[in-house]
Amino acid sequence: MTMLGKHHSQETKDKISKSRTGILGTDACKQKHSEIATKLWRDPAYVEKMKARPHAVLTSVSRASMGKASEERWKDPQWRLGQVTKLKEVCGTEEFRVKMRDIALELWKNPEHARKTLHRRTPSGVESIFIRLLEDNDFKYRYIGNGEIVFGGKNPDFININGQKKLIEIWGNHWHQGQNPQERIDYFKKFGFDTLVIWASELRYPEQVIDKIQKFDTL
């Protein structure tokens, strides 16, 4: 028998809510719903369908209301502790970290993903210094670290614009600490490009960097 269109007393509504909570609140039910939702949202057709539904578009008022509600929940120490505990239980495991790393690696193999992710990136302070050095010495390299050109999911910093298949990478001493630049060189070599890696600390000695680029250009 359908309940559509039926009007219940508040007592009846409370009983129905309590009975459903008892079923839906179990770990088995939550796990089942999670698996179903995960499967659905991996289907591009389902995602597009959900985006097209009227309720998928939130108004500024709705967003503000949801934001305020979330802010109020996080003010509750007990609720906040529960959420943090849950996050640690799920995200703090080695299995989760490995899974997220593998997902990220797969995404970056897609050149379109790399371009979309990097398209707003502007040159860093160190890269800006290097750009001025290139311009002052008429070196024929252009900045492409904004995702303009991607090789198999990897985006180099500078590319030669004078007919040579050469790249230049600027590596920060902090962010690339412990990394082997030869791996980057070997990677781009697979695409037919020679690569010069310059460490940020080297830019303190511009004459040496200029000499390094000149030698690289004559190879």
KOLBA-24101 format. One line per field, with one value per residue: residue number from 0; residue in one letter; x, y, z of N, C-alpha, C, O, CB in turn. Coordinates in steps of 0.001 Angstrom, whole numbers. Glycine has a CB too. Example, Ala and Ser with C-alpha at 12.3 -4.5 7.8 and 13.67 -1.06 7.14 Angstrom:
2
n <- (0	1) $
res <- (A	S) $
n.c1 <- (13190	12850) $
n.c2 <- (-5690	-2250) $
n.c3 <- (7800	7080) $
ca.c1 <- (12300	13670) $
ca.c2 <- (-4500	-1060) $
ca.c3 <- (7800	7140) $
c.c1 <- (13200	12900) $
c.c2 <- (-3300	30) $
c.c3 <- (7800	7870) $
o.c1 <- (14236	13409) $
o.c2 <- (-3319	1138) $
o.c3 <- (8465	8039) $
cb.c1 <- (11308	14084) $
cb.c2 <- (-4473	-598) $
cb.c3 <- (9046	5725) $
//
This chain:
219
n <- (0	1	2	3	4	5	6	7	8	9	10	11	12	13	14	15	16	17	18	19	20	21	22	23	24	25	26	27	28	29	30	31	32	33	34	35	36	37	38	39	40	41	42	43	44	45	46	47	48	49	50	51	52	53	54	55	56	57	58	59	60	61	62	63	64	65	66	67	68	69	70	71	72	73	74	75	76	77	78	79	80	81	82	83	84	85	86	87	88	89	90	91	92	93	94	95	96	97	98	99	100	101	102	103	104	105	106	107	108	109	110	111	112	113	114	115	116	117	118	119	120	121	122	123	124	125	126	127	128	129	130	131	132	133	134	135	136	137	138	139	140	141	142	143	144	145	146	147	148	149	150	151	152	153	154	155	156	157	158	159	160	161	162	163	164	165	166	167	168	169	170	171	172	173	174	175	176	177	178	179	180	181	182	183	184	185	186	187	188	189	190	191	192	193	194	195	196	197	198	199	200	201	202	203	204	205	206	207	208	209	210	211	212	213	214	215	216	217	218) $
res <- (M	T	M	L	G	K	H	H	S	Q	E	T	K	D	K	I	S	K	S	R	T	G	I	L	G	T	D	A	C	K	Q	K	H	S	E	I	A	T	K	L	W	R	D	P	A	Y	V	E	K	M	K	A	R	P	H	A	V	L	T	S	V	S	R	A	S	M	G	K	A	S	E	E	R	W	K	D	P	Q	W	R	L	G	Q	V	T	K	L	K	E	V	C	G	T	E	E	F	R	V	K	M	R	D	I	A	L	E	L	W	K	N	P	E	H	A	R	K	T	L	H	R	R	T	P	S	G	V	E	S	I	F	I	R	L	L	E	D	N	D	F	K	Y	R	Y	I	G	N	G	E	I	V	F	G	G	K	N	P	D	F	I	N	I	N	G	Q	K	K	L	I	E	I	W	G	N	H	W	H	Q	G	Q	N	P	Q	E	R	I	D	Y	F	K	K	F	G	F	D	T	L	V	I	W	A	S	E	L	R	Y	P	E	Q	V	I	D	K	I	Q	K	F	D	T	L) $
n.c1 <- (861	599	1994	1729	474	-835	-1828	-330	-410	1606	2656	2594	4340	6703	7098	7501	9809	11579	11679	12797	15234	16441	16978	18371	20488	22376	25673	25992	23996	24780	27221	26363	24857	26896	28529	26775	26353	28965	29456	27503	28311	30624	29865	29803	27496	25513	26456	26273	23537	22651	23723	22157	19689	17183	17425	20073	21350	22403	21161	22421	21402	20719	23247	24444	22855	23346	26073	26082	24741	26542	28698	27674	27373	30050	30834	30092	31696	31575	30441	32345	34610	33787	33637	36300	37542	36418	37434	40169	40205	39533	41071	43601	44893	47352	46541	44520	46015	47710	45828	44693	46960	47448	45160	45541	47868	46911	45077	46791	48006	46442	46509	44670	43538	45772	46225	43880	44126	46421	46111	45716	47943	50545	53867	56223	58000	60738	60772	60004	62228	64013	62867	63311	66082	66358	65206	66867	69190	68555	67759	66137	63558	60393	57905	55961	54796	52202	50593	50254	51607	51823	53418	52580	51214	52965	54209	56456	58636	59818	60152	62043	61978	63143	63405	64724	64490	64188	64087	63675	63910	63016	64031	62986	64876	63778	61214	61896	63658	65827	65002	65752	67093	67738	65821	63687	64848	65293	62662	61425	63028	62038	60125	61510	62901	65567	66613	67281	68045	67766	68693	67042	68722	70959	70472	71429	73826	74020	75742	76933	74687	73898	76071	75694	73292	73990	75901	74197	72497	74180	74599) $
n.c2 <- (-1199	2138	5129	7580	10797	10504	11731	12074	11863	13716	11995	9529	10113	10436	7845	6456	7726	6977	4206	3958	5173	3337	1266	2468	3511	1597	105	-1620	-839	1798	1299	-50	1928	3745	2346	2101	4816	5592	4033	5039	7752	7450	7078	8784	9568	9577	11593	13861	13872	14417	16963	18372	18481	20496	20902	20665	22981	25409	28235	31501	32148	29653	28463	30136	29622	26877	27043	28493	26741	24619	25888	26382	23772	22981	24454	23090	21315	18533	17433	18251	16869	14279	14257	14792	12568	10537	11227	10851	8122	7136	8551	8473	6105	3927	2568	4207	6502	5470	4725	7239	8448	6846	7391	10105	9980	8651	10529	12644	11592	12173	14516	16624	16973	17864	20307	21741	21896	23408	25747	28333	28936	31070	32389	31556	33334	32751	31719	33985	35607	34130	34353	37056	36973	35401	37092	39359	38374	37484	34823	32113	31080	30107	30593	27904	26782	26930	24897	24877	23284	19831	16811	13653	13954	15405	18621	20820	23659	25657	26142	25763	28164	28421	26559	24337	21224	21517	21808	23651	23297	24714	24165	24199	24400	23569	22368	20342	18830	16109	14826	13327	14929	13723	11854	13358	14452	12135	11359	13349	12956	10769	11844	13080	15367	17373	18199	20765	21176	23588	24672	26587	27898	28341	30602	32713	33226	34548	34768	32275	30711	31731	30917	28189	27793	28650	26712	24498	25137	24817	22172) $
n.c3 <- (0	-911	512	-496	-539	1853	5061	8087	11651	14013	15877	14560	12454	13906	14821	12408	11515	13551	13230	10691	11110	12747	10985	8832	10167	10719	10433	8301	6526	5995	4742	2470	1147	679	-1125	-3284	-3954	-4610	-6879	-8630	-8949	-10348	-12849	-15788	-17222	-15297	-13621	-15295	-15629	-13023	-12695	-14423	-13258	-11697	-8885	-8495	-8872	-6839	-5174	-4291	-1824	-807	-655	1222	3432	3854	4388	6782	8457	8502	9691	12238	13181	13396	15546	17712	20105	20639	18320	16459	17372	16873	14066	13328	14407	12849	10330	10751	11190	8698	6736	7758	7384	5920	3687	2634	1953	-21	-1919	-2634	-3679	-5913	-7399	-7931	-9492	-11748	-12696	-13417	-15592	-17642	-20073	-20427	-17930	-16521	-17822	-17209	-14460	-14087	-15535	-14574	-13216	-12317	-12970	-10425	-7779	-8050	-10644	-12028	-11687	-13177	-15703	-16280	-16460	-18742	-20660	-20525	-21579	-24019	-24459	-26028	-24811	-23523	-21040	-19899	-17775	-16916	-17655	-20342	-22217	-22122	-21326	-21413	-18984	-17441	-16797	-18076	-17217	-18928	-22470	-25455	-28071	-30457	-32387	-31326	-29621	-26652	-23099	-20043	-16600	-13492	-10323	-7004	-4048	-1672	-2236	-4004	-2689	-2161	-4456	-7615	-10308	-12685	-13257	-14148	-16423	-17934	-18302	-19997	-22140	-23397	-24971	-26852	-26057	-24796	-21525	-19212	-15877	-13457	-10322	-7793	-6008	-7543	-8977	-7619	-8599	-11306	-13593	-13788	-14285	-16759	-18314	-18108	-19491	-22042	-22780	-22770	-24876	-27042	-27295) $
ca.c1 <- (0	1391	1735	1701	-745	-1406	-1504	-158	-248	3010	3059	2860	5561	7837	7304	8079	11179	12379	11880	13729	16555	17001	17473	19342	21625	23327	26898	25787	23189	25612	28209	25658	24539	28155	28956	25851	26633	30271	29285	26719	29062	31708	29239	29704	26122	24775	26939	25658	22098	22456	24029	21079	18468	17013	17870	21534	21851	22128	21126	23331	20733	20848	24648	24696	22150	24088	27333	25814	24397	27793	29502	27093	27683	31457	31019	29789	32922	31320	30246	33630	35478	33318	34019	37754	37862	36046	38389	41437	40044	39476	42149	44905	45452	48285	45746	43842	47018	48156	44723	44596	48142	47243	44121	46172	48789	46109	44520	47839	48387	45545	46984	43597	43441	46934	46022	42822	44610	47516	45950	45744	49200	51439	55244	56591	59008	62003	60590	59977	63635	64625	62313	64049	67420	66223	64932	68033	70277	68000	67623	64871	62725	59101	57286	54775	54453	50778	49865	50055	52104	51955	53957	52171	50783	53975	54260	57749	58556	60176	60417	62788	61118	64040	63560	65375	63615	64856	63273	64387	63131	63532	63700	63186	65686	62925	60153	62455	64728	65900	64604	66829	66729	67957	64559	62920	65549	65016	61243	61166	63814	61153	59325	62448	63381	66658	66148	68258	67472	68483	68207	66757	69896	71941	70143	72195	75042	73476	76747	77095	73473	73979	77052	75093	72287	74727	76452	73067	71987	75118	74700) $
ca.c2 <- (0	3352	6167	8838	11585	10291	12728	11374	12671	13882	10781	8510	10529	10158	6395	6082	8230	6171	2868	4095	5474	2092	461	3225	3900	504	188	-2378	-13	2916	785	-356	3196	4326	1609	2460	6202	5622	3449	5972	8964	7127	6985	10138	9860	9896	12897	14878	13875	15103	18377	18994	18576	21842	21026	20604	24358	26075	29690	32115	32074	28267	28241	30865	28903	25650	27420	28889	25521	23886	26659	26163	22397	22900	25138	22105	20543	17094	17086	18448	15762	13087	14359	14674	11164	9758	11547	10203	6679	6815	9163	8299	4786	3832	2111	5367	7359	4807	4793	8606	8704	6156	8134	11335	9633	8338	11786	13447	10988	12774	15878	17602	17227	18692	21662	22392	22128	24369	26828	29643	29088	32123	32102	31801	34380	32261	31627	35358	36033	33417	34929	38305	36588	34964	38265	40251	37747	37077	33373	31832	30149	30681	29958	27082	26103	27097	23766	25103	22097	18717	15584	12482	14328	16237	19961	21490	25090	26497	25416	26527	28644	28726	25368	23228	20464	21633	22289	24049	23161	25430	23364	24819	23554	23006	21506	19192	18251	14656	14292	13173	15623	12857	11178	14316	14531	10884	11316	14173	12403	9828	12633	13693	16656	17483	19027	21345	21475	24638	24811	27976	28474	28713	31919	33729	33434	34631	34524	30830	30193	32125	30023	26866	27779	28752	25387	23630	25485	24409	20708) $
ca.c3 <- (0	-996	1499	-1202	-355	3176	6063	9353	12852	14388	16591	13537	11758	14784	14839	11113	11505	14473	12658	9577	11660	13266	9856	8049	10984	10922	9637	7054	5628	5572	3799	1230	492	235	-2315	-4373	-4350	-5269	-8214	-9448	-9263	-11276	-14171	-16343	-17619	-14063	-13161	-16150	-15332	-11749	-12887	-15198	-12452	-11120	-7501	-8443	-8946	-5581	-5207	-3326	-524	-348	-277	2463	4490	4114	5012	8165	9199	8695	10648	13560	13603	13765	16818	18754	20350	20568	16902	15805	17767	16154	12658	13232	14690	11668	9266	11079	11025	7268	5952	8380	7114	4798	2539	2057	1328	-1253	-2867	-3126	-4511	-7183	-8119	-8414	-10574	-12936	-13193	-14037	-16865	-18630	-20370	-20261	-16488	-16152	-18350	-16444	-13103	-14060	-16507	-13919	-12475	-12793	-12568	-9033	-7646	-8621	-12096	-12548	-11747	-14303	-16930	-16530	-16897	-20140	-21507	-20542	-22339	-25315	-24591	-26701	-24053	-23116	-19874	-20192	-16528	-16632	-18229	-21782	-22912	-21183	-21897	-20640	-17641	-16777	-17378	-17837	-16925	-20075	-23703	-26454	-29161	-31564	-33221	-30638	-28726	-25361	-21993	-18833	-15376	-12331	-9146	-5700	-3170	-627	-2761	-4725	-1869	-2183	-5757	-8585	-11550	-13836	-13556	-14959	-17707	-18657	-18658	-21176	-23242	-24090	-25909	-27792	-25576	-23835	-20406	-18302	-14570	-12734	-8955	-7420	-5348	-8560	-9514	-6891	-9391	-12668	-14637	-13902	-14921	-18164	-18932	-18150	-20574	-23314	-23068	-23056	-26200	-28096	-27348) $
c.c1 <- (895	981	1626	386	-1382	-959	-1472	-65	1238	3522	3426	4152	6795	8145	7973	9545	12085	12682	12876	15147	17235	17603	18607	20598	22656	24534	26733	25017	23995	26626	27578	25349	25805	28632	28087	26160	27948	30183	28548	27553	30298	31195	29054	28281	25279	25156	26293	24170	21820	22722	22877	19803	18387	17583	19388	22154	21454	22135	22103	22743	20883	22262	24973	24065	22887	25415	27157	25508	25653	28663	28999	27414	29124	31764	30773	31019	32731	31179	31576	34594	35091	33745	35521	38186	37568	37037	39731	41360	40100	40727	43544	45570	46391	47547	45072	44841	47506	47087	44614	45787	47975	46207	44720	47110	48039	45536	45572	48376	47546	45985	45926	43419	44574	46738	44983	43299	45606	47254	45970	47048	50058	52855	55493	57636	60330	61909	60564	61387	64315	64140	63052	65468	67396	66067	66159	69168	69807	68012	66220	64083	61475	58529	56030	54319	53008	49942	49639	50487	52374	52460	53584	51774	51784	54169	55604	57566	58779	60493	61141	61860	61964	64355	64232	64385	64294	63919	64183	63422	63809	63069	63990	63937	64872	61950	60698	63604	64675	65505	65802	66440	66907	66688	63689	63525	65232	63567	60966	61965	62974	60291	60219	63027	64573	66214	67313	67541	68365	67861	68054	67976	70965	71708	70815	73487	74659	74492	76960	75884	73479	74930	76473	74086	72977	75312	75362	72534	72900	75267	74023) $
c.c2 <- (1246	4367	7543	9557	11427	11388	12044	12371	12755	12639	9684	8824	10204	8673	5916	6502	7370	4801	2913	4372	4219	1239	1175	3563	2805	665	-511	-1550	1163	2478	521	917	3865	3669	1973	3870	6315	5115	4408	7174	8707	7005	8405	10528	10258	11279	14014	15006	14646	16605	19106	19170	19943	21977	21002	21999	25092	27589	30224	32053	30680	27988	28920	30142	27630	25949	27772	27681	24708	24565	26434	24766	22303	23639	24199	21222	19039	16640	17180	17303	14491	13088	14170	13231	10284	9972	10853	8706	6275	7279	8914	6965	4826	3415	3284	6259	6779	4917	6191	8963	8078	6875	9399	11058	9343	9604	12590	12829	11537	14211	16945	17966	18142	20128	22417	22758	23279	25653	28219	29890	30170	31810	32437	32913	33991	32194	33009	35922	35401	33976	36223	38006	36148	36159	39160	39696	37143	35564	33062	30729	30868	29890	29183	26328	26260	25980	23889	23885	21010	17491	14412	12794	15171	17540	20625	22990	25976	25619	26332	26919	29013	27483	24178	22538	20397	22266	22723	23939	23950	24674	24133	23871	22917	21979	20267	18535	16718	14017	14270	13837	14753	12124	12066	14415	13304	10820	12102	13701	11425	10533	13408	15018	16496	18462	19491	21695	22486	24776	26295	28651	28924	30118	33050	34068	33453	34337	33033	30192	30508	31198	28624	26750	27838	27411	24396	23873	25009	22897	20155) $
c.c3 <- (0	55	852	-986	1006	4135	7421	10503	13175	15092	15601	12788	12586	14822	13551	11055	12366	13890	11511	10067	12167	12176	9151	8846	11197	10006	8289	6040	5098	4524	2444	453	-61	-1055	-3525	-4889	-5091	-6697	-9141	-9888	-10105	-12710	-14723	-16714	-16405	-13556	-13967	-15876	-14043	-11870	-13568	-14383	-11772	-9718	-7387	-8469	-7674	-5759	-4177	-1918	68	128	1054	3646	4880	4811	6477	9030	9508	9745	12072	14079	14103	15060	18003	18965	20194	19114	16162	16107	17020	14705	12464	13452	13485	10529	9508	10850	9557	6534	6526	8101	5910	3525	1840	1324	0	-2327	-3473	-4019	-5885	-8041	-8730	-9583	-11867	-13549	-13953	-15321	-18010	-18891	-20147	-18793	-16035	-16612	-17526	-15038	-13045	-14841	-15874	-13174	-13118	-12321	-11093	-8988	-8288	-10144	-12737	-12674	-12954	-15639	-17286	-17023	-18365	-21063	-21631	-21405	-23658	-25522	-25116	-25981	-23578	-21947	-20281	-18940	-16103	-17239	-19721	-22603	-21880	-21914	-20995	-19213	-16883	-17553	-17067	-17639	-18149	-21283	-24696	-27604	-30381	-32392	-32562	-29701	-27358	-24340	-20851	-17652	-14254	-11088	-7865	-4777	-2049	-1194	-3457	-3966	-1899	-3503	-6708	-9904	-12788	-14233	-14441	-16365	-18554	-19120	-19937	-22396	-24056	-25125	-26881	-27352	-24634	-22751	-19546	-17003	-13856	-11339	-8606	-6798	-6344	-9094	-8739	-7635	-10875	-13778	-14857	-14595	-16415	-18917	-19098	-19296	-21933	-23715	-23461	-24464	-27333	-28198	-28598) $
o.c1 <- (1816	-184	1453	-686	-2354	153	-2481	302	2035	4683	4433	4958	7809	9310	8883	10406	13213	13793	13706	16124	18448	18611	19663	21644	23704	24442	27261	25334	23919	26866	28163	25557	25782	29085	28587	26223	28051	30765	28925	27513	30956	31970	28239	27891	24443	24300	25820	23614	20874	22046	22644	18923	19400	18154	19938	23325	20272	23013	22557	23476	21137	22468	25677	24655	23043	25835	27976	25946	25816	29283	29794	27693	29399	32847	31183	31359	33611	31720	31907	35303	35952	34163	35954	39082	38353	37432	40348	42315	40636	41361	44548	46695	46238	47887	45050	44569	47689	47386	44461	45637	48313	46353	44453	47140	48473	45506	45283	49121	47888	45845	46246	43178	44361	47049	45176	42924	45635	48084	46220	47229	50263	53032	55036	58101	60961	62848	61044	61707	65088	64910	63379	65989	68297	66706	66459	70004	70533	68248	65240	63960	61491	58659	55140	53559	52621	48719	48909	49816	53065	51981	54194	51980	51486	54276	55867	56481	58031	61022	60873	61054	61552	65416	64309	63551	64880	63090	65304	62289	65025	61871	65090	63653	65229	61866	60023	64405	63622	65647	66723	65528	66297	66493	63036	62804	64938	63273	60341	61618	63177	59783	59754	63594	64592	65520	68206	66548	69563	66653	68827	68229	71784	72630	70772	74150	74935	74145	77147	76029	73113	74627	76724	74037	72578	75224	75550	72162	72440	75971	74011) $
o.c2 <- (1374	4465	8549	8999	12115	11905	11493	13534	11963	12263	8995	7933	9753	8276	5088	5744	7062	4289	2015	3872	4056	565	596	3866	3053	1278	-61	-1552	1497	3183	821	976	4471	4352	2133	4098	7040	5698	4569	7571	9654	6850	9161	11683	11159	12047	15000	16105	15431	17418	20291	19934	20482	23011	21280	22179	25365	28145	29492	31923	30520	27363	28363	30057	27326	25215	27399	27592	24181	23905	26310	24586	21636	23470	24470	20443	18346	15606	16319	16825	13723	12062	13472	12730	9402	9025	10333	8088	5224	6512	9125	6726	5650	3853	3355	6723	7506	5169	6327	9694	8688	6962	9731	11816	9739	9749	13152	13476	11389	15055	18055	19125	19077	21065	23585	23797	24036	26563	29199	30946	30170	31046	33462	33379	34791	32565	33187	36620	36048	34062	36458	38700	36480	36237	39662	40451	36405	35085	33677	29607	32061	28667	29734	25363	25776	26097	23089	23503	21239	17169	14203	11972	15619	17553	20961	23528	26925	24516	27532	26108	29811	27371	23108	23188	19386	23120	22236	24417	23869	24556	24648	22674	21856	20856	19238	17790	16115	12806	15081	13350	15015	11805	11586	14456	13419	10294	11581	14009	11273	9901	14269	15739	15605	19438	18717	22423	22262	24973	27139	29833	29787	30755	34207	35063	32504	33726	32587	29258	29668	30752	27953	25732	27141	27020	23565	22931	24819	22393	18942) $
o.c3 <- (807	441	1539	-1221	1316	4028	7859	10337	12672	14931	15767	12516	12054	14852	13581	10610	11981	14029	11368	9510	12036	12390	8897	8271	11792	8943	7272	4851	3916	3544	1403	-759	-1132	-1973	-4638	-6097	-6081	-7611	-10302	-11053	-10537	-13654	-14195	-16544	-16481	-13117	-13401	-15889	-13973	-11240	-13329	-14778	-11327	-9373	-6322	-8134	-7464	-6418	-3297	-938	1262	1168	1897	4723	6062	5705	7317	10177	10608	10579	13003	15265	15101	15620	19131	18075	19683	18719	15347	15222	16590	14168	11547	12773	13137	9850	8578	10378	9208	5809	5845	8540	5008	2426	611	217	-977	-3494	-4687	-4999	-6900	-9260	-9885	-10552	-12949	-14771	-15010	-16057	-19183	-18006	-19723	-18455	-15263	-15876	-17187	-14495	-12074	-14818	-16576	-12568	-14332	-11372	-10588	-10027	-8979	-10848	-13857	-13636	-13659	-16595	-18450	-17896	-19135	-22112	-22714	-21902	-24323	-26631	-24696	-26472	-23274	-21884	-20929	-19026	-15039	-17330	-20305	-23561	-20888	-23001	-19946	-18321	-15775	-18779	-15912	-17863	-18383	-21151	-24756	-28060	-31222	-33007	-33166	-29071	-26970	-24656	-20708	-17699	-14081	-10831	-7667	-4740	-1538	-698	-3494	-4530	-1690	-3671	-6608	-10571	-13825	-15406	-15367	-17362	-19744	-20194	-20861	-23536	-25261	-26050	-27628	-28173	-23785	-23034	-19202	-17015	-13676	-11204	-9059	-7034	-6029	-9603	-9156	-7339	-11608	-14789	-15989	-15384	-17237	-20024	-20099	-19986	-22866	-24879	-24350	-25163	-28460	-29073	-28808) $
cb.c1 <- (-973	1269	2831	1942	-1735	-1006	-2524	1094	-1051	3191	1932	1682	5519	7561	5967	7285	11219	11659	10547	13272	16447	15944	16339	18709	21145	22651	28072	25038	21934	26327	28850	24366	23826	29219	28896	24372	26653	31280	28524	25490	29463	32397	27860	30583	25498	25051	28473	25886	21563	23366	25306	20780	18424	15553	17273	22068	21297	23148	19694	23626	19242	20466	25589	24155	20729	24335	27951	24655	23391	28558	29465	25580	27458	32312	30089	28538	33438	30049	29188	34239	35406	31813	33591	38442	37072	34634	38592	41826	38728	38243	41917	44774	44330	49416	44687	43113	48198	48494	43406	44506	49411	46808	42940	46940	49640	44974	43959	48968	48247	44062	47465	42283	43476	48231	45585	41593	45249	48737	44661	44581	49975	50980	56217	57131	59226	62360	59296	59129	64388	64315	60795	64104	67976	65021	63756	68536	70934	68770	67883	65129	63503	58097	56935	55075	55321	50295	48550	50839	53396	50611	55499	53267	50492	55325	53095	58713	59561	61386	59099	63997	60280	65329	64320	66609	63321	66149	62278	64961	62974	63046	64480	61841	66814	62156	59286	62936	64623	65046	63450	67157	67556	69059	63808	62894	67076	65331	60392	61496	65080	60264	58410	61785	62255	67997	65143	68947	67309	68432	69168	65580	70492	71909	68643	72517	76110	72905	78080	77301	72211	74443	78341	74415	71295	75847	77217	71961	71800	76475	74075) $
cb.c2 <- (7	3957	6174	8619	11220	8914	13902	10483	12075	15112	10298	8416	12032	10670	5668	6728	9674	6020	2281	5208	6497	1308	161	4496	4363	-853	-425	-3693	491	3529	-492	-1121	4142	4188	90	2375	7111	4791	2117	6451	9648	5826	6222	10257	8643	8838	12980	14547	12426	14497	18536	18164	17446	22203	19916	19775	25097	25659	30225	33575	32441	27289	28763	32300	28568	24891	28584	29880	24663	23770	28167	26370	21402	23449	26345	21239	20835	16734	18020	19772	15532	12983	15709	15599	10666	10129	13071	10489	6221	7449	10643	8468	3770	2829	1090	6169	7561	3325	4406	9581	8161	4712	8494	12018	8425	7367	12617	13647	9470	12727	15953	17060	15899	18116	21605	21484	20865	23727	26641	29769	27746	33529	32882	30501	34706	30866	30875	36263	35650	31915	35200	39173	35455	34015	39072	40483	36673	37740	32651	31428	29554	30690	31016	26079	26597	28439	23615	26347	22418	18414	15679	11488	13111	15473	20827	21234	25442	27408	24877	25710	29866	29343	25720	23724	19016	22458	21200	25504	21664	26933	22048	25221	24363	24117	22284	19625	18757	14115	15128	11678	16879	11860	10813	15720	14655	9673	11866	15629	11705	9097	13605	13883	17405	17954	18252	22604	20178	26004	24112	28032	27466	27722	32117	33243	32313	35996	35192	30209	30788	33591	29968	26554	28971	29797	24862	23844	26980	25031	20082) $
cb.c3 <- (1251	-2370	2552	-2671	-1391	3718	6047	9312	14052	15286	17530	12546	11444	16193	15038	9947	11987	15807	12173	8642	12783	13990	8857	7536	12293	10673	10403	7332	6344	6772	4337	1525	1479	1324	-2054	-3889	-3130	-4487	-8124	-8673	-8001	-10854	-14097	-17558	-18325	-12969	-13269	-17621	-15215	-10683	-13709	-16430	-11393	-11090	-6661	-9609	-10208	-4526	-4944	-3716	-656	-1465	-1378	2366	4049	2806	4277	8223	8398	7369	10301	13516	12435	12654	16904	18369	21734	21364	16239	16238	19287	16234	12095	14251	15907	11209	9166	12525	11639	6635	5849	9832	6877	5117	2989	3153	2272	-988	-2182	-1953	-3835	-6938	-7173	-7282	-10183	-12584	-12034	-13066	-16795	-18145	-21794	-20835	-15694	-16760	-19827	-16363	-12553	-14590	-17259	-12959	-12423	-12287	-13447	-8357	-6189	-8047	-12426	-11636	-10441	-14219	-16768	-15243	-16003	-20301	-20939	-19118	-21504	-26431	-23221	-28156	-22853	-24305	-18806	-21337	-15446	-17153	-17548	-22241	-23738	-20488	-22076	-20628	-16857	-16653	-16846	-19008	-15868	-19735	-24315	-26983	-28699	-31039	-34410	-29853	-29292	-25489	-21521	-18963	-14982	-12309	-9157	-5077	-2574	82	-3723	-6101	-413	-1121	-6360	-8806	-11698	-13541	-12251	-14278	-17492	-17770	-17511	-20875	-22708	-23088	-25144	-29080	-24873	-24526	-19547	-18930	-13720	-13515	-7959	-6446	-4382	-9703	-9506	-5462	-9099	-12885	-14269	-12512	-14253	-18292	-18092	-16819	-20426	-23210	-21860	-22029	-26295	-27848	-26093) $
//
